[in-house]
Structures are given as C-alpha cells and as structure tokens.
C-alpha cells in the first residue's frame, strides 16, 4: 500500500488512467499496436479528421503513452514502450472476464 507521503504518486496514476478514459485515444492506441503509423494513416483507419487525431496524439504524447519519429515530411507515432502495451492488454483481459 502507498503511504500518505506518497499520495502524489496516486494522483499521477489517476491522471494516467484519465487518459485511457477517452474512446478515441483507445482506438488510436489500438491502431498503433501494428507499429509506427502516420497521422494520415490513423485518420483513414478511424475515419476521422487528421486534426482530431493530432489533438488526441498530443494528449497521448504528453502523458508518455506514445512517441513520435519524423521521416521526411511525415511524423510517425508508436506506443511508447512495453508498459503501455501491458496496461492496454491487461485492461482488455479484465473486461473480457
């Protein structure tokens, strides 16, 4: 159990789970499981505007859930690390029970 002294960690954890509380962000993360993907490709798969995708990617990136790499004129996004994949997959397993 986390002590009161470490309560800030609990607030940070709550903020992390808030990011997972948006279905568009979850759908984007699901697309990113296939590997690095451009904003345009994500927008096409999800049938959404690039602007809407970019807005949600910013939130995901600000919370260290996705990372980005530039290739020429395009920016490619991917899940930040295996921890993100584990959180996502654990959530899926939990709701399937």
N, C-alpha and C positions, 0 to 999 in steps of 0.2 A: 504494500500500500504506500502511496506517496504521502509524505507529511505535509502539513500546512505550509511549512517553509518552502516547499517545492510546488506550491499551488500554481505558480506562473506556468509551470510545465503543463498542468491540466488545462489552463486557458489556451495555451498554444495547441494542445491536442484538440480542443473544441473547435478552434479556428480551422484546423486541418480538416476535420470532419464536415464543417460547413461547406468547404469547397466541394466535397463529394455530394453535397445536398442538391446539386443542380443537375437535372437530367441531360441538358445539353453538354455539360462538361463530362459527364459519364459517357455519353455517346462518343465524344471526341476521344476520350481515353481508350475506349473500345477500338476505335479505328487505329489508334497509334500502337496497339498491340502487334500489328502487322509490320511495324518498323517505321523508319523515318518517312514522313509524309508532309507534303506541302499544304499550305492553307487552301489553295485551289482544289487540290485532291480531296481534302477533308470536306470542303464545302460541297463538292459534287456528290460524294458518297452520302452525305447527310441531307442533301437538297436544301441547303441554307446559303445565305449570302456570305461572301468572304469577310465582310465587315463583322458580321455576327460571330463568325468563327474566330477571327482575330481578337475580338473583345474577350471571348472566353479563354483563348490560349494565353492571353496576358495574365488572367487570374491564375491559371494553372502554373504558368511560369513563375509568377510572383511567389507562389507557395511551394516552389521547388518540386512540382509534380511532373513537369515536362522540361525538356531542354531543347535548344534550337541550334542549328548549324546552317550557315549560308553556303550555297553552292551556286555560283554565278549570280544571277539576279533573284533567285528563289531562296526562301528560308524553309528549312525542313525541321519539323518538330518530331520528337520521340519521347517516350516515357523516360523520366529522369534516371531511374535505377530499378533494381530488382525489388526494393522495398515497396515501391509504388505498385508494381505488378502483384506483389504478395497481398497488399491491402485490398486491391481490387478483386483478386481471385478469392480471398477469404470472405469478402462481402458477398460475392456470388454464391459461394458454397453455403454460407449462412442462410441466405434467403431461399435456397433450394431445399433445405431440410424440412 
